[in-house]
Amino acid sequence: MLFELSSALALLFQPAAQGVDVAYQSMAQGQDQQAIELIEANDALETDDPARLINLGIAHARKGDDVRARLYFQAAIDSRERYDLETASGNWVDSRTLARRAMKMLDRGEFGGQRMTLR
């Protein structure tokens, strides 16, 4: 069930319509700490932006911080904002669906060697 997530290796979301950087390159290269720093420093991203929340969750999960990752994924699920996000594999998926998939992957311990990225 790692379908597009494993091939995309990232729920790295990039809301293409907005053209906002959510540290796709850093995450795709496995530079999770750098990605976290870039996302947190990006003033163009709203704090409840689903792409921001999911990518932060992925980066923290890949670093082994499951507690923080879970908080970000849940925040994306609960966010008042909702839109389709492009995955690294080029598929467009609803942000809440992606956040739920990420949460399930976290529950199954699938982030160890996975790279889940959104563009």
C-alpha positions as a Markdown table, in Angstrom:
| # | Residue | x | y | z |
|---|---|---|---|---|
| 1 | Met | 0.0 | 0.0 | 0.0 |
| 2 | Leu | 3.0 | 2.2 | -0.4 |
| 3 | Phe | 1.6 | 2.8 | -3.9 |
| 4 | Glu | 2.4 | 6.4 | -5.0 |
| 5 | Leu | 3.9 | 7.3 | -1.7 |
| 6 | Ser | 6.8 | 4.9 | -1.9 |
| 7 | Ser | 7.3 | 5.7 | -5.6 |
| 8 | Ala | 7.0 | 9.4 | -4.8 |
| 9 | Leu | 8.9 | 8.8 | -1.7 |
| 10 | Ala | 7.3 | 11.8 | -0.4 |
| 11 | Leu | 4.1 | 13.4 | 0.3 |
| 12 | Leu | 6.2 | 16.4 | -0.4 |
| 13 | Phe | 3.5 | 18.7 | -1.4 |
| 14 | Gln | 3.9 | 21.6 | -3.5 |
| 15 | Pro | 0.7 | 23.6 | -4.1 |
| 16 | Ala | 1.5 | 24.2 | -7.7 |
| 17 | Ala | -1.3 | 26.7 | -8.1 |
| 18 | Gln | 0.3 | 28.8 | -5.4 |
| 19 | Gly | 3.9 | 28.1 | -6.5 |
| 20 | Val | 5.1 | 28.1 | -2.9 |
| 21 | Asp | 8.3 | 26.2 | -2.0 |
| 22 | Val | 7.7 | 23.5 | 0.6 |
| 23 | Ala | 11.3 | 22.3 | 0.5 |
| 24 | Tyr | 10.8 | 19.6 | -2.1 |
| 25 | Gln | 14.4 | 19.5 | -3.2 |
| 26 | Ser | 15.8 | 19.2 | 0.3 |
| 27 | Met | 13.3 | 16.4 | 1.2 |
| 28 | Ala | 13.8 | 14.6 | -2.0 |
| 29 | Gln | 17.6 | 14.5 | -1.2 |
| 30 | Gly | 16.9 | 13.2 | 2.3 |
| 31 | Gln | 18.0 | 16.5 | 4.0 |
| 32 | Asp | 15.1 | 16.5 | 6.5 |
| 33 | Gln | 16.6 | 18.9 | 9.0 |
| 34 | Gln | 17.3 | 21.4 | 6.2 |
| 35 | Ala | 13.8 | 20.9 | 4.9 |
| 36 | Ile | 12.3 | 21.7 | 8.3 |
| 37 | Glu | 14.4 | 24.8 | 8.6 |
| 38 | Leu | 13.4 | 26.0 | 5.1 |
| 39 | Ile | 9.7 | 25.4 | 5.6 |
| 40 | Glu | 9.7 | 27.0 | 9.0 |
| 41 | Ala | 11.5 | 30.1 | 7.7 |
| 42 | Asn | 9.2 | 30.5 | 4.7 |
| 43 | Asp | 6.9 | 33.4 | 5.5 |
| 44 | Ala | 4.9 | 32.8 | 2.3 |
| 45 | Leu | 3.4 | 29.6 | 3.9 |
| 46 | Glu | 0.5 | 30.0 | 6.2 |
| 47 | Thr | 0.9 | 28.0 | 9.4 |
| 48 | Asp | -2.1 | 25.9 | 8.6 |
| 49 | Asp | -1.1 | 25.2 | 5.0 |
| 50 | Pro | -1.6 | 21.5 | 4.4 |
| 51 | Ala | 1.5 | 21.2 | 2.2 |
| 52 | Arg | 3.5 | 22.8 | 5.0 |
| 53 | Leu | 2.1 | 20.6 | 7.7 |
| 54 | Ile | 2.4 | 17.3 | 5.7 |
| 55 | Asn | 6.0 | 18.0 | 4.6 |
| 56 | Leu | 7.0 | 19.0 | 8.2 |
| 57 | Gly | 5.3 | 15.8 | 9.4 |
| 58 | Ile | 7.2 | 13.7 | 6.9 |
| 59 | Ala | 10.5 | 15.3 | 7.7 |
| 60 | His | 10.0 | 14.7 | 11.4 |
| 61 | Ala | 8.9 | 11.2 | 10.8 |
| 62 | Arg | 11.9 | 10.4 | 8.8 |
| 63 | Lys | 14.1 | 11.8 | 11.6 |
| 64 | Gly | 12.3 | 9.5 | 14.0 |
| 65 | Asp | 10.2 | 12.1 | 15.8 |
| 66 | Asp | 6.9 | 10.3 | 15.6 |
| 67 | Val | 5.2 | 12.4 | 18.2 |
| 68 | Arg | 5.8 | 15.7 | 16.3 |
| 69 | Ala | 5.1 | 14.0 | 13.0 |
| 70 | Arg | 1.7 | 12.9 | 14.3 |
| 71 | Leu | 0.9 | 16.4 | 15.4 |
| 72 | Tyr | 1.6 | 17.8 | 12.0 |
| 73 | Phe | -0.4 | 15.1 | 10.1 |
| 74 | Gln | -3.3 | 15.6 | 12.5 |
| 75 | Ala | -3.2 | 19.3 | 12.0 |
| 76 | Ala | -3.3 | 18.8 | 8.2 |
| 77 | Ile | -6.3 | 16.5 | 8.6 |
| 78 | Asp | -8.0 | 19.1 | 10.8 |
| 79 | Ser | -7.0 | 22.2 | 8.8 |
| 80 | Arg | -9.7 | 24.5 | 7.5 |
| 81 | Glu | -7.7 | 24.6 | 4.3 |
| 82 | Arg | -8.1 | 21.8 | 1.9 |
| 83 | Tyr | -6.9 | 21.4 | -1.7 |
| 84 | Asp | -5.3 | 19.0 | -4.1 |
| 85 | Leu | -1.6 | 18.6 | -3.8 |
| 86 | Glu | 0.9 | 17.2 | -6.3 |
| 87 | Thr | 2.9 | 14.3 | -5.1 |
| 88 | Ala | 6.5 | 13.6 | -6.2 |
| 89 | Ser | 5.1 | 11.0 | -8.7 |
| 90 | Gly | 3.0 | 13.7 | -10.3 |
| 91 | Asn | -0.4 | 12.6 | -9.0 |
| 92 | Trp | -2.9 | 15.1 | -7.6 |
| 93 | Val | -4.5 | 14.0 | -4.3 |
| 94 | Asp | -6.6 | 15.7 | -1.7 |
| 95 | Ser | -4.6 | 17.1 | 1.2 |
| 96 | Arg | -6.6 | 15.3 | 3.8 |
| 97 | Thr | -6.3 | 12.0 | 2.0 |
| 98 | Leu | -2.6 | 12.4 | 1.9 |
| 99 | Ala | -2.4 | 13.4 | 5.6 |
| 100 | Arg | -4.4 | 10.3 | 6.5 |
| 101 | Arg | -2.1 | 8.1 | 4.4 |
| 102 | Ala | 0.9 | 9.6 | 6.0 |
| 103 | Met | -0.6 | 9.0 | 9.4 |
| 104 | Lys | -1.2 | 5.3 | 8.6 |
| 105 | Met | 2.3 | 5.0 | 7.3 |
| 106 | Leu | 3.5 | 6.5 | 10.6 |
| 107 | Asp | 1.4 | 4.0 | 12.5 |
| 108 | Arg | 2.9 | 1.1 | 10.6 |
| 109 | Gly | 6.4 | 2.4 | 11.0 |
| 110 | Glu | 7.0 | 2.9 | 7.3 |
| 111 | Phe | 9.0 | 6.1 | 7.4 |
| 112 | Gly | 12.3 | 4.4 | 8.4 |
| 113 | Gly | 13.7 | 4.2 | 4.9 |
| 114 | Gln | 10.9 | 5.8 | 3.0 |
| 115 | Arg | 11.0 | 9.1 | 1.2 |
| 116 | Met | 7.6 | 10.5 | 0.9 |
| 117 | Thr | 7.6 | 13.8 | -0.9 |
| 118 | Leu | 5.2 | 16.4 | -2.3 |
| 119 | Arg | 6.2 | 18.8 | -5.0 |
